[in-house]
C-alpha cells in the first residue's frame, strides 16, 4: 500500500525524534514481561488472597495457572448515561471467559465524571486532572499481577485517554477496549442549539431549556453529538484496539452483548496462555498514533485530543507535537458532517456507512497505515468490515463501498473540505489550537478589540449587560492547567453564538479548553504558555486589538513591539480556585502539570525523564 508522502514524513519524524524515549519504553515492557505476566509468579499466600472470593470453578482454574485470567477495569457508574450500560458487562465477560475455560475478575474501577454535568461549575476544574487520576487508578487495579490480559471498559472524555495511559504502563499485557455505544437519537441537534441560544437571550425560560436538554440526553448511552467521547471511540478503532465496527453500536442490544462476549474471547486468544500473545506495547507505535490523528482530523473530532493524544503518545515513549497535527490536517480531507460540524449525530454516521466506510476510504487514499497489528488478530484492513448477528451468531461482512448519505459521510474523492480543519495558531500571544471545521469561511478572520475576563461567569454578566454588543475578541485567561486545572468553557458557546448571529465579528481566545462540541465561533484555545506562568495573554490590556486569522494560523496583538516587550505580565490571586468541591486535593497536580502542548500531564514523559536524569537502565 502506498502511503501519502506527508503521512509517511510525519510518521518518520515522530519515530526519529522519539528514538531514545521509545527504546527505553520498549525495554521497560520487555523487562515487565520477563518478570512474569501472570499469577504464576505469585506466592501461595499472594495467590490465595487473589482468588479468595471466587467460586470453586474459578478457583480451580486460577490454581492451575495455565489458563488465562482477564482483568476488567471499568468506569461504570449508574448516574452517567454513557457508563450506566457497563454495569452489566462484567458478568457477561466472566461467563464468556468460563466458556473458554478461562476466568475474568473485576480488577478495579476508575472514576468517571461528566463534563456535561460540570460545565460552568467548580467541579469542571477537576475534569482534566481526572485523566491522570484514571491512569493511576488503572495502575492500582492491575498492580496485583493476577492477569494475563485486560479489558478496559470506558467511554467519555478523560476516561479513555486515562485508561490508555494506564494500559500503556502495563503494556506487556494484551489489551482490548470495550465500548458501550451511543444512546439512540433524540431531539435534533439544531433544535437543541436553537433553544440554548434563545435561553441565553432570555427569550425562553429554564423549563423550556430543561425540556430540550432532556429530550437530547434521554437514555443510557453516550451523548450522540460528535464530541470528545465519540472521538475517543473512533480513535480506539483507528488504532485497532476495538473490535471492527464496535464503536457505535447502541447499548442494551443483542449485537452489543455479542461484541462484548467476542472481545472477551479475543482477549483470551491474544494472551500468552491463549497462544497468540499480542501485548499492547507491540501494537501501539508511531503508526497507530498517526492513524488516530488522521482519523480525528478526517472526522472533525474533538480539540481535547490535541492534549490527550500528546499525553497518550508520551505514555508509549513517543513525542507527538501540535505541528504534527497541523501538517497532517493539511492533507487530510474532511469526510464527515456530525454535530457540531453538521446536523447529523453519530447514529446517522453509523447508518451512512460508519467506521468501515471511513477506514476503507482513508486506507485506499494512503492516509492511514494499514499494517498495524490489531486486537482482532490481523491488520487494519479487517476494519473495513462491520459486525452483524446471523441466526444469533456474530459475523463480520464487508462494509458499504459507497456512502449511504452524502450529507453525513463522503469519500475522499468528494470531501466536505480538502483539509481536516484543525491548525496551530502562532504569534506574539503564544501558541494555541483552533478547530475550524464548523466555522464558516467568512468568520475565520477576526480583528477586533479585546475584552478581558478571568472567569467565565464574568462573560455571562457582560453579555447580559449588553457590554459585548460589538465586534469583540473575548479573552478568558488564567484558565490553564497550572491556574485551575484547565476547565472547558463550553458554557460560553451560546452567548458568543448570539453575538455572531447579530452580525458582529466575534472570537474567543483562552488558555482554557472548549468542549469537544466546539462550534461555529472561532476559538483559539489551549494557549501556551498559560497566563499564570507569565504567558503572553497576561500582557494584554483592555481594548488592545487582536488579529485572529485561522486560515493563516496567526494570532497576535497589534501592539508596537517595543511597548509589548516592555509590558509586565498581569498577576491574579487565584485562591478562590484552590478550595471547595475537592479542588484542594489537586494542589500537587497543579504544581506538577506541564504545558498544554506537552499534553497537560502530571507525568511529564516517563522515559524522557529517565533519560534526562541518567537513570535509565539500558
N, C-alpha and C positions, 0 to 999 in steps of 0.2 A: 504494500500500500504506500502510495506517495503522500508524504506529509507536507503540508503547506510550509514554505520556507520560513515564514515568521514563527510559526508554531515550533518548528524544529530549532530555530535560533534561540527562542526564549527557553525552551526545554534544555538545550545545551548550556545556555548561560546559567540557569539555575543549578544544573549539575556541577559545572565548573566552580562557581562561587561557593558551593556547599561541600566541596570535595572532602576537606578535613572533618568538617562537622558531621557529614553523613557517615563517613568511615567510622567515626567514634560511636555514633548511634548503632551502626551495624555490629560493631564489636560488643557493645553492651548487650544487644539482643542475643548474640551468639553465646555470650557468657551465661545469660539467664537460661538459655536452652540447655547448656551443658550442666548447669547446677540442678536441673530437674524440672520438667514441665509439669509434672502431676504429683498426686498424693503419694506415689511410691517412695518419695524421698522423705516422707514424714515418719516420725517415730510412732510407735503403737499408741502412746498416750495422746499425741497430736491427732492421730487419725481417729481415735475413739471419740474425742471431742467433736471432730468434724462431721461424724455421721450419727451422733447420739440421738438426734430427733427423728431420724429416718425410719421408715417401715422396714420390716425384716427383709423383704425382697431387695430393696435398695441397699441395705446394709451388706447383704451377701455380695452384691456386685462391687460395692466400694471396697470391701475387704480384699477381693481378688486383685484389684488394681490393674487388670488387663483390659478393662472396658473403659469407654470414655465417660467422663463426668463433666457436664456443662455447667458453667457458672452463668447465672442470669443476673444482669444488672439492669434495674428498671427505674424509670422516672414516674411510675404510677402515683397518681393521687386522684380522688374522685370529685374534687372541686373543679378541675380544669378540663374542659371538653376534650382537648387533644389527648390527654393522658388517661382519662377515665376508662377507655376500652382496654388499656393494658392490664387492668386488674384481672382479666380472665386468662391472660396469656400464660402465666407460669404453670397452671395446671395442664393446659394444652401442651406445653413444651415438655413437662415431666412425663405425661402419658406417651407422647411421641417418642421420647428417649427410651422409655421402658420397652416399647415395641421394637426398638432397635437393639435391645439387650444392653442398654446403657442407662445412665442416670443423669438427672439435672437437679441442681439446687439453687435456690434463690440466694445469690451471694450477697446482695445488698441493694438498698435503694439510694437514689440520688435526689436532691431537691429539684423541684420543677416549679418555677414561678412564671407568671404570665404577664408579659408587658402590656397586654390589653387591659388587665385589671389595674396595673400600677401606673399607667400613663398619667403624667402630671402629678403623681403622688410621691411622697418621700421614699416609699419602697422601691421606686424605679432606680434609685441610686445604688441599690444592691444588685441590680439586674446584670450588668456586665461582669461584675465580680462573681456572680453565681456560676459563670462558665468555669472558672478556675477552681471554685469550690467543688463543682461536679467532677472535675478531673481528679481532685484529691479524694473525693468520696469513692470514685471508681477504683482508685488505687487501694483504698482501705478494703473495699469489697473483695478484690482479687488477691489481696496480700496473704490469704490463708493457704495458698498454693495447693488447693484441693482440685484444681480444674485443668482439663486438657484442652478446652476451648471455651469461648464466651459468646453469649448472645446479649446484644445491647438494645434495650427497649427504650427508645426516646424519640421525641418529635420536634419540639419547638426551639425557640430562638437560640438560647445558650446551651440547651441540653445536649443536642447532637454534637456541637463542637467540643463541649466538655467531655462527653463520653469518648469522642475520637481521641482527644489528648490523653485521656486515661488509658484507652486501648493501646495507644502508641507506646506507652511506657511499659506495657505488658505485651509488647509486640511479638514475643516468642509464642504467644497463644494465637491460634486461629480465631477469627472474629467475624461475626455476621451481625449487621444492624437490621433490626426488625421493626418496621414502621407500623403505625396504627391506622393511617388513612384519613382522608378528609371527610368532614360531615357532608351530607347531601346539600345541594344548592338551596339557598333561602332567598331573602329579599335581594333583588338585583343590586349590584354594587353601585351603579349610577344613582339609584334611588336613595341608597344609604348615604352617599356623599352629598346628595342634594339636601336631605333632611339635616345633616350635620351643619352645612353652611347656613341653612335657614335658622337653625338654633343659634349659631354664632352671631347672626344679625338680630336675634331677638324676635324673629317672625313666627317661630313655633316654640312651644314650651317643653319642659322636661318630660312630660308624659308622652308627647309625640316622639321625642328623641329616643326615649327608652323603648317604646314600641318598635321603632325602626331597628334599633340595635338588637332587640330580642328576636326579631324576625330574621336578622342576618346571622346571628350566632345562636343557633336554635336547637342543637342536638349534639350528642357525642361525636368527636372527630376534630380534626384540625380545621381552623378557620379556612375558608375557601379562597380568599384573595391570595395573590402571589407575593407573600412577604417572606420573612426570614425562615419561618417554619417550613413552608413548602419548598423554598430554595434548598434547605437542608436535605430534604428527601431527594430532590433532583440530583444534588451533588453526590450523595451516597451512591446513587445508582450509576452516575457517570464514572465513579471510581471503582465500580464493581463490588461494592460492599453490601448491596442489597441483592436479593434475587431479581432476575429480569422482570420488569413490569410491576414490581411490588409497591412502588411509591404511592400511587393514587387510587388504590382500591378501597372503597368505603368500609368503615368498621362494621362489625357485627353482621357480616355476610359470610356465606359458606366459602367463598373464594378467599376472603381474608383469613379465615381459620385454616384453610388448606395451605396457604402460603406460610403461615406461622409453623405449621407442622413440618412442612418441607424444609424450612430454614433450620429447624432442629435436626432433622435427618442429615442435612448437608453439613452442618457444623460437626456432627459426629464423623462423617466421611472425611472431612478436612483435618481431623485431629490426628495425632500420631498413632494412637491405638486404632483409628479408623483406616489407616494405611495410605492416606493421601495427604500427608502433612503439608499444610498451606498456611504458614504463620502470617500474621498481619504485616510484619516488617518487610517480608518479601513481596507483598502485594502493593504496598503504598510507597511509591518512589516519585521522582520528579515528573514522570509521565502521568501518573494518576492525579497528581496535584494540578498539572496543566489541564487535564481533562475536566477537572472540577471548575477551574476558572473559565474555560471556554464554554462549558455548559451554563454557567451562571450568566455569562455575557450574552450568549445566544438567546437566552430566555428572559433577559431583563430582570435578573434576580436582585436580591437584597444588597444594599450598600453595606449592611453589617458585616458581610463576608470579606470586605477589604480589611477588616480586623481579624475575623475568625480564621479565614484561610491562611493568613500570615502566621497566626499562632499555631494552627494545626500543622502547617508545614514545618514550623520550628520544632514541634514535638517529634517529628521523624527525621530531624537533622537536616532540614532543607531551609534555605533562606529565600523566601518569596518577597518581592518588593511591589510597591504600587506601580512602578514603571513597567513591570511585567504585565500587570492588569491593563495598563494603557496601550501597550504595544499589541497585546492580544486583542483588545477591544477594536483596534483599528482595522483588523482583518476578519473579525467575527461578525457575520450578519445577524441582525435581529430577526428571529424566526417566530416569535410568539407575541400575542397581544392578550395578556391576562391582567386583570385589575391589580395595580393601578395603571398599568401601561395600556389597558384596553378595558372593555366592559365585561368580558368573559371571566369565569372563575376556573379553578383547576379541574373541576368536573367536566367543564366544556372542553378544556385542553385534552383531558383523557379521552373523551368521546371523539375528538377530532383526529386522533392518531397517537397522542401522548408520547411517552418516552421512547417507544420503539421507533416511531417515525423520526423523532428529533435526533436520536442517536444514529440512525441509518444515514440521515442527511449529513450530519457532521462528519461521520466516518468516510462517506463517499467523497466528501469535499476535501479530505485530508486535514481537517481541522482538529481531529482528536486522534489519540494513539489507540489503535485497536488491539495492540499486542500486550496489553496489561493482563496479568493473571487475576481472575475474578473468583469470587466465592462460589459461583455456580459450577466451577470446575474447568471452564475453558477460558476464552478471552472475551473482549467486549463485543465481538460480532454476535455472541449469544444474546445480547441485549437488544437486538433488533426484533426479538420475539416478544410476545405478550402471553400472559397466562389465561387459561380457561379451565372450567370444570366440564369434563365429558363423562357422563354417567357416574358422577361422583369422584372421578379420578382427575388429579391435577395434571394438565399437559401444557405445553407451550407451542404456539403456532407463529408463523411469520406475521409480523405486524403489517399494517397497511403501507403500501408503497406510494400512496398519494394521500394528501391531507383531505379529510372529510369536511373541513370547514376552513376556507382560506382567510376568513376574518379572524381566526384564532391561531392557526398554525400554518406556516408556509415552508416551502422548500428553499434550499439555498439559492436556487436559480431565480427565485421570485420573493426576496425578503421584504419585510416591512421597512428595513433600513440596512444599508450596507455595512454598518458598524454596530458594535454592541452597546453604545450609548453610555459608557462609563469612562470617565477620564480623570486624570490628576490635574489639579489647579495649582499653579505656582506663581509667585510674585513676592512683593515685599511684605505680604501678610502671612507668609509661610507656605505650607503645602497642605492640601486637602483633597477630597474627592467629591465628584458630583455625578449624579445619575441623571441623564437627560432623555432616557427612553420614553418618558411620559411628558416631557416638556416640549411644547410646540416650538418650532424654529424661531418664531418671532419673539419668544420670551427668553432666548438663550443668551442675549446680551443685555445687561442691565448696568446703567451708570447713574448713580443717584447718591444723595447724602445719606449718611448712616444715622440710625437711631440706636443707641447703646443700651443694652439691658444685661443684668447679671442673674436674672431669674425669669423663667418662662411665664410666671403669673403676672409679672410686670408688663409683659407684652399684651396680655388679655386686657389689663386695665387701660393701657394706652389705646388699644383698639376701641374699647367701649367708650372712651372719652373723645373719640374722633381724631386723635392726635396722629394717626397713621394714614389719614386720607390724603395721600400724596405719593409721588414717586419716592420710594424709600428702600434702603437695604437694612433690614433688621439684623443687628449683630447681637447674638446672645453668647456672651463669653463667660469664662470661669465655669465651664461645664465639662471639662476634660477629666480623664481618669484620675489624675492626682487631686483635682479640686473636689470632686464629689461623685466619682465613680462613673462619669460619662453617661448620664441618662439620655433616653430618647426624648425628643422634643416634638413628637407627632401631634401632641395636643395643639400645636400652633398651626397645623395644616389648614383647618377650616378658616381661620382668621386671615391668613395670607392669601388663601384662595379667593376669599371675598374681595380683598383689595385688588387682586389681579383682574377679577371679573368686572370691577368698577372702572377698569381701563388704566390703572396705574402700573408703572414699572416697579416690580417687587422682587426681592430675593432675600434669602436667609443665609447668613454666614455664622458659623458656630464651631467651637471646639468640642461640642457635644455630638450626639448621634441623632439621626432621624430613624423612623421606623423602616422596616422592610417594605412598608407601603408608601415610601417616598413618592410624591405625585407631581402635579403639574407646575408647581412653583420651583424655580431653580434654587437649589440648596447646596451651598458649599459647606461640607461637614467634615468632622474629624480633623479640623485644622490643627496643625502641629508645627512648632512647639506650642503647647497649650498656654493659655493666658497666665495661669497660676505659676508656670515655670518661666515667666518672663517672655513668653511668646509675643509675636508682633501684634496680635489682637489687643493686647494690653496697652499698646501705644496709640490706639485710635482715640480721637477726640470727637465729641458730639458735633455732627454736621460735616465731618470730613467726607469728601466724595470718594466713593469706591467704584471701581470698574470690575465687573464680573463678565468674562467672555468664555462661555462654556465651550464654544467651538474651537477657540484657540488655546484653551487651557490656561487662561490668565486670570489672576485675582490680585489686584493691587489697590492700595490707597493712593489717590492722586495728590500727593503731598511732596513739596520740594525735598530733594534728597537730604540737603543739609539740615533742614528742620526735622525731618524724620529721624535722622541719626542722632540728633540732639535730644529728642524726647525721651523721658523716663517712662518705664512701664508702670501702669497703674497697679496698685495692690488692692486687695479686698479682704476684709475679715470674713472668713468662711465658717466661723464657729457654728452658725446655725445649721450647717450641713453635717456636723460631726456627731450629733446625738439624736436619739429618737428613732423608732422603727428599726432598731438593731444596728444603726449605722456606726455606732461606737465600736462594734465588734470588728469592723473592717478597717480600722485605722492603719494596721500593718499593711494591708493591701494597698491603700492609698500611698503609703511610703515606698513600697516595693515596685509598683506598677511602672512599666516602661511606656514609651510614647505610642500614639495611635499607629504610626507607620510600622512599628515593630510588633503590632498585634495587641497592644494594651494588655499585656500579660504580666502576671506577677512572677512567672517562672524564668523569664529573661533568657531563654535559649539554652537550656540544659547543656548539650555538648559544647556549644560555643563558650559557655562559662568554664567548663572543664579545661578546654584547650587554652583559653586565655590565662587561666591560673596555673597552668602547667601541671595539673594533677591527673590528666588523662593517662590511664594505664595501658599504653599501646603494647 
